[in-house]
Amino acid sequence: MDKELIEYIAKSLVDDPEQVTVNVVEGEQATILELRVAAGDIGKVIGKHGRIAKAMRTVLQAATAKSGKHSVLEILD
């Protein structure tokens, strides 16, 4: 569910939604979601002063809070 949530948000923000990929890495203590977008769309996902990235991380934490898992969003270029 976490992967689909981040993928949906990212595809809504970018100009090239086909380039959006989310890779899930399961760790012992946390789940890491690696978000990749097209080079021209990286600024749209991060936002001014990182506001959009921070908002995406907040939504992710709220979505995973009930399950008790810790999730981390990494935006890769």
N, C-alpha and C positions, 0 to 999 in steps of 0.2 A: 504494500500500500504506500509506503514511504517513497519508493522509486516512482510510482505513477503520479504522486502528488507533485514532486519536484519536477518531473518531466512535463506535466501539464502547465505548471506555472511558467517554466522556462520557455516552452513552445508558445505561450501566450505573449511573451515579451519580445521575442526575437523576430527578425525579418525572414530568416531561413530555418523554419522549424524542422526540416529534414535532417539538419546537421546536429540536432540536440541528441545527446546520448547521456545516459546515467548508468554508471557502473557501481554495483553494490559490493563492498568488501566487508565480510563479516569478521569481526575481531572478537577477542575474549571479553573485553569490557565495553566495546562500542561497535556500532555499525557505521561504516564510512560510505557516504554517497559521493561519488566523483562525477561532477557535472562538466561536460564538454559541449561547447557551442562553436559556431563558426567564428573566425578571427574578427570579423567585422561586428559581431554581436556581443562580444565580451563586455563592452562598456554598458550595454543595455541590461545585462544580467547583474552587473555589479552596481551600477547606479552612481549618482553623485555622492561622493564621500562614503561609498559602500552601503548606502541606505537600503537598496533593494536586496542586496545579498544578506544584510542583517535581518531584513523582514522575512526572507525565505528561510533563514535559519531559525527564526522565532516560530514560524508556522510549523516547521519540521519538529521542533522540540515540543510544541503543543500537541501535535498529532501523535507523538510517540510517548508522551508523558504517562498515559493511562496504562500502557504495556510495561512501563518500568525500564524500558531499554533506553540507552543513550545513543543518539544518532548525531553524526557530524557531517556537515555539508562542505565539500571542498570544490571550488571552482577552478578547473584546470584550463590552461591555454595551450 
